[in-house]
Amino acid sequence: MFNAMTRAEIWLQDTIGKPLSINDLANHLGYSDSQVRRQFRDCFHISPSAYRDQRRLERAAVLLVLTPKNIAQVALECGYYNHSSFSRAFHKYFAVSPRNFRQALRQVIHRQRPPSGFITRVVKKPQRQIILQRFYKAPAQLSHLGTLKWHAQPLASLAKAWENATPSIALPDLLTEKIDAHVIESLPAQQRTDVGLYLTPQDDLPLTPSLPMPYRRITLAPQYYAITCFNDLSALSRALTHALCHLTGKATPFHISGSAPYILWRKGTMELRLPLTG
């Protein structure tokens, strides 16, 4: 059941901006509506509809603070097709209007100074594949992160497909945490970490054989990233601050896309990647 509800939670995350119903989710899983609602609540202590609404508002908060998109664009991207309904929903959870939220948090961001010891570059990367498994834990709670053997342990049958891969994680809540915009305060799934492997072109997985159940395959389209290197997870917050200062402190055609940041374990260093759009 938990694997199915993890798939449900990821589906809700990935379809935030689409006008899809819980019936669509049930069809995706091959379950009935009532099964999905009951089992999702058993796992996450919240209904799937409420969960999606609250994740939409968290994403909206990130886009309001960290991108130049206007409020109507943010509302539409987060699945709200009526400006007034978005404003009401936002005010209900954050007790402030989207406009005032944006102004207050941007002032905080612009007052920050980039920490020393970091360099942020904007680099275009080609298409790649990444395979990920979701954990409902913070990175600090996961031992052996960055170890190729641990990241690939459940993929032993596909050993040749990952022998040149790079250990990686995706952090779908990192930007929300950075601006302190969590709506879901007591949810067990508050901190999500996707653990897996970033594949080199020659190791891109064919459509067969299929991956073990907990894993999913994502094709990352060619795009620009803000890349900041650091040495330890304890420095992640400062590395992220440096990257955001780099993006917001000067005229640049790029801003964050709102997609989950990645961390790659390179030889002797760790690499934070923020997906960008422009």
N, C-alpha and C positions, 0 to 999 in steps of 0.2 A: 504493500500500500504506500509506503513512504516514497519509494522510487517513482510511483505514479504521481503522487502529490508534489514531488520535486519537479517533475516534468510540467505539472500544472502551474506551479509557481513561476517557473522559467517562462512558460508560454504567456502568462499574464504580464510578466516583465517585458517580453519581446513584442507584445502587441499593444502596448500602452496607447499608441496614437491611432489605433484602428477601431472602427465602430463594430467590434465583435462582442457577442453575448456569451454568457456562461453556457448556453446551449452549444455554441461553437466550440467552447473548451471541452465540453462533454463529448462532442462528436470527435474531436481531435484525439481524445484519450480512449474512446470506445466505451464510455460509461454513460449512465443516465445522469440527468441534471441533479437529481436528488442524491445520487451516490457522490458526485463531485462536491456538492455543497457540504454534505455530512463529513466526508473523509478529509476535505480541506480544512474544515473547522477543527476536526480532531487533531490534525497535525500542527496547525498554525494558530489555533485559538482565535480565528477571525474568519468571516465569510469571504469567499473569493471575490465577490463584488466590492466589498469594503476594502479588501487588500489592494485591489487594482486601483481604486479611487485614491487611496492614500499614497501609493507609489507614484501615481500621476502627479499628485501635488508636490511630492519630493522632487521629482524631475523638473517640474515647473519652477520650483524655487531655485534649483541649480541654473537653469537657463536664464531666469530673470537676473541673477546676480553676475553670472560669468559670461554672458553673451550679449551682443547688441540687439538681439531680436526684440521687436516690439511686443507688447503684451498680447495683442491679438494673435501674433505668430506663435508665441509660446503656448497660448491656450489651444490653438489648433494642433500643434505638434504633440500635445499631451492628451489629445482625445476629447477636448471640449470644443464643440462647434457653436457655442453661444457665449459671447464675451461676458454677459451678466451672470450666467450660471457658473462660469469659471471664477469670477470675482467673488461670488457668494461662497462657493466651496473653499476657495483659498482663505477668505476671511474667517470662515468657521474654524479652520484648523490652526491658522497662524495668528488670528486675532488682529490682523492688520491687512490693509489692501495690498494687492500685488505691487502697485506703484510705490507705496511707502516702504514695503519690504525691500524692494530693489534699491531704493535710495539709501536706506539705512545700512544694508549689508555691503553695498558698493563703497560707501565711505570707509567701512572697516577694512575692506580689501585694499583700497587705495592708500590707506595709512600704513600698511605693512611695508617693511623694507626687505629686499631680498636677502636671505641669509648668505653669509660668506661661505666659500668652499665648494660652491656648486657652479656648474655651467649648464645652461639650457640652450639647446639647438632645435631649430625647426627643420625637419628632414622628411622628404617624401620616401615612403617605403613601397615596394611592389606588393602584388597580391601574395598572400601566404595563407596556409591553413593552421589552425590551432585546435587542439582537442582538450576538452575541459570536463572536470567533474565537480559538482557543487558540494560545498560543505557549509553548514550553518554555524561557522565559527570565525573568529577574527584570525588573521594570519599568525599573531603571537601565540595562539592556542594550538597551532598545528606544528608538530615537530618535524624535523628533517626537510623543511621547505628548501628548495634549491638543489636538492640531491636528485640527479637524474634517475637513479634506481628507484627512489621512493615515488617520484612523480609518475613513473612508468610501470610500477609494480603490477597493477591489474592488467597490463597490456603485454604480458610475457609472450603470448601467442603471436604478437605482432612485432617482435623484437627488432627485426630488420627495418621496420618502418619508423623506428624512433631512435636508432643508434646515433644519429647526428643531430637530434632535436635539442632544443634549448628548454630547460625547466622554466616554467612561467606560471603566473597567476593573473587572474582578472579580479578587480575589486569594484563590483557594481555600486557599493555604498560609499566609496572613498570621497567623492566630491560632495555628497550630501553631508557626510560627517564634517568635512572641512568647513562648510558654512553653517554647521549646526542647524540643519533644517529637517531633522528626522521628525516625521509625523507619528510613526509607529514606535512608541517608546518602550513597551513591555513585550514586544513580540519576540519569541524565541529565535526567529529568523532575522533578527535585527541586523546582525553582521554576516554578510555572505562573502565567501571566498571561493572562487573557481580555480581549481588546481589542475595543471595539465602540462602540455608540451607545445612549444612553438616550433613548427616543422620547417625544415629547409626545403627548397623547391624539389630536390631529388627525393625527398622523403614524404612528399605530399601523399596522403593515403588515397588509394583508389576507392571506388564506391563499395567494393567488396575486398576483404571480408568486413563484415559489420563490426562496429565497436561494441565492447561490453556495455550492458544496460546503463550504468551510471554516467557514461561519457556521452558527450555530444561533439559534433564536428562543426566548426565555424570557418567559413572562408572570409578572410579579411581582405576587402577590396583595396586596390592601390589608394593610398591617401597620405596626407601629411600628419606628422606627430610632433609634439613638443617632447623632446627626449632629455632627461636629466639623469645623470649617473650619481650613485651614492653607494655606501659601503655596507650598510646594515639596516635592517627594518626599523631600528630605533630612529633612524634619520629620515624615514619616509615622509613624515609631516613637513619637515624643513625643506626637503627636496620638492615636495608639491608646492609649498609656498613660493619657492624660487621660480618654479615653472609658471605659476599663476601671475607672479609679479612681472615676469618676462612678457607674458601675453597681454597683460592689462596696463603695464606701465609705459608702453611706447606704441607708436602708430604701427599697426601690423594688419595685414589683410586676413589674418587667421584668428579664430577663437575656438574654444572647445566645442565639440559636437554634442557633448552630453553622454556619449557612450562610455562604457566602463574603461577606466585606465588599466594598463597592464604593467606587470613587473617581469622582466626577463633576467635570469641569472647568467651573466656573461663571465668569462674567465677573469677572476680578480675583482669583479664589480657587479653591481646591480643596476638595472636600467629601468627607469620609470618612463612609460610612454602614455601621453595624453592624446587621444584621437582628436584631430582638428577638422574644422571646415572653414571655408572662406568664400 
